[in-house]
């Protein structure tokens, strides 16, 4: 096996936004679902904010009953849901207002990586 740059026991915290949660629920073969498959083996901790969680739950029915079942049965158990952070003492110059709670939550909880639609 070729050497890797990280230890198999290394813990990386990945903050997932709504688009990643929905894509993982809706596509069996996509990169978002792969994050959930690889996380236990690689020691990744998958995180999301309460705001993002609720947004995903609201939009899941649009993907159909199969995606909803996958989300609840196979994806949700691997997620750590963090409180949504609200920052009042520092300006956040971020152009998309609906994404501000997601960004502030990821920053407040010091997640190592933010995974979302780019």
DAHUMO-V67877 format. One record per backbone hydrogen bond with DSSP energy under -1.0 kcal/mol. NH is the residue of the N-H (numbers start at 0). CO is the residue of the C=O. If there is no record, write none. Layout:
((NH/CO) (NH/CO))
This chain:
((9/6) (13/44) (14/112) (15/46) (16/114) (20/16) (21/17) (22/18) (23/19) (24/20) (25/21) (26/22) (33/29) (34/30) (35/31) (36/32) (37/33) (38/34) (41/37) (42/38) (43/38) (44/11) (46/13) (47/79) (49/81) (52/48) (53/49) (54/50) (55/51) (56/52) (57/53) (58/54) (59/55) (61/58) (62/59) (67/63) (68/64) (69/65) (70/66) (71/67) (72/68) (73/69) (74/69) (75/70) (77/74) (78/75) (79/45) (81/47) (93/91) (98/95) (99/96) (102/98) (103/99) (104/100) (105/101) (106/102) (107/103) (108/104) (109/106) (110/105) (112/12) (114/14))
